[in-house]
């Protein structure tokens, strides 16, 4: 049944605030692409983002005002299967394509997206539904933790093949939090973390580039013209912003210096243009968003809604 929900207007306003900030900073960062990409059309980039924004806003409106979240529980398993299948499509020839050495993208006409986003949604919904239905057994190792680990491993395997360690980290942290909040034991999570640590060490051993990236993360000067180039240039951009920034659209690092100004390095562009003050405001906005989201979730009438 679809029904109107009570809406937290402050939370909704925060979401729209993120949309506006994201649109304008993406428009500014996109100008960096024009300086390095032959035939790049600024208007087409902006039009594409407007379409994304409109689709997102319509989806947000329908979900917030017209949708009963309890329906998700009934479709949790199909959502998980859809996410797993979508994430597998990146390995099909002429369907998926690589970018930055990682196979994690699908192209549909002029649009491209990461199917791992569907996997994240499907996995989180399914884990929440599964935990809420296994409330009495979730603290048991055999009937609680082991099935949970199997669910997580099915998604983790695909993400490892895609070399998408960022999404893998988000998935592990999110699902571990759900497991703990749902009544799982800390010692079981520690066992899982130990296994993940062993797997990660093996990945580093067989693919040494991962160790180089870890080293560069802690010491950007280790390889300033190679693996550490993007991080070093991002730090330069953040430092160049000073206290109040150079002003909207005035970032210099987005032109030729930052390799990915509209994705990986977009916060660096924001920090250069709005400075420490703007960056602090944005981080506080994220913290407020998390606080409001958590405060709303704990008032949900059932375990699935709270998770």
Secondary structure, 3 states (H helix, E strand, C coil): CCCCCCCCHHHHHHHHHHHHHHHHHHHHHHHHHHCCCCCCCHHHHHHHHHHHHHHHHHHHHHHHHHCCCHHHHHCHHHHHHHHHHHHHHHHCCCCEEEECCEEEEEEECCEEECCHHHHHHHHHHHHHHHHHHCCCCCCCHHHHHHHHHHHHHHHHHHHHHCCCHHHHHHHHHHHHHHHHHCCCCHHHHHHHHHHHHHHHHHHHHHCCHHHHHHHHHHCHHHHCCCCCHHHHHHHHHHHHCCCCCCCCCCCCCCCCCCCCCCCCCHHHHHHHHHHHHHHHHHHHHHHHHHHHHHHHHCCCCCHHHHC
